[in-house]
Amino acid sequence: MACWEWNNTGDPAHPHVIVCVHGLSRQGRDFDVLAQDLSRSARVICPDVIGRGESDWLQDPSAYQLPVYAADMLALLTLVHAQGEITRLDWIGTSMGGLVGMALAGQPGLPLPRPISRLVLNDVGPAIEWSALQRIQGYLGKNLHFPDAEQAAAELYLISQGFGPHDQRQWSALTAPMLRPAGDGGVQLHYDPAIAEPMAQMTQEQAQAGEALLWQLYAQIKARVLLVRGAQSDLLSAATAKAMGEQGPKAHCVEFEGVGHAPTFVAAGQVALLRKFLWGDECLPSTLSLAEQTGRATA
């Protein structure tokens, strides 16, 4: 499993570690902007979950499952802890990465070097809308080949508009690590198409059973939790977000206006919100307007 590490603290073994884990078909470079900012105060680790980015592909596609991802993260944290003692551990998880964080934070007795102190769940919760899973099934593992990077960026933009508004420079930076050269001179997406197989085989009944287990995990989380929701998200409903604020760790929810699934933490206002949460400010807003996210006035 490949990892990207950011550390501008001056201490290569800084004891405060923040792990940032990406969504289902993405990779660790999604967090470049956020990690560069947070790395002024902590050691930031951004793995490529197995089957994505620079990480290896699994021979058995059925292993592309949450328990395997969680076990991989335990192994990663054991290695990081051996390099320098972790005295504080925080987790930022987008979509799938948030589910991995819930699995680790919600199971007492796991061999974590430290309990997760602060947990950011980016547009994900125990209840995942079936219609959103069907939407993802419609593109995951398909259309992996493009004639050039420009065409790839354009097509990825069409299925990623929920990420929110990005200028051309920001979108190019998010897209470039998603691509790798193809043998014919074109480019292809930087993940194993087989990651789609477990989801393609999932039934609505299985999804509901998984939801019940995730609510059990959520109820056992002791970390302070920030739930970020894209106001137009089709994966995390407003009703689920409300329930998460009333149960278990009682997450504080902040909705990002003009964004769906899932915010990217590229905009300055989004980054500032996470810094505020991670370093102790209790006075968090309940919404962030587009202007507050981007620092630009809206018409």
PyMOL commands that set and color helices and strands:
alter all, ss='L'
color gray80, all
select helices_A, chain A and resi 28-38+61-63+66-83+96-105+130-137+149-159+161-163+168-178+193-200+204-219+238-246+268-278+290-294
alter helices_A, ss='H'
color red, helices_A
select strands_A, chain A and resi 3-6+16-21+43-47+88-94+116-122+145-146+179-181+187-189+224-230+252-256+287-288
alter strands_A, ss='S'
color yellow, strands_A
deselect
rebuild
show_as cartoon
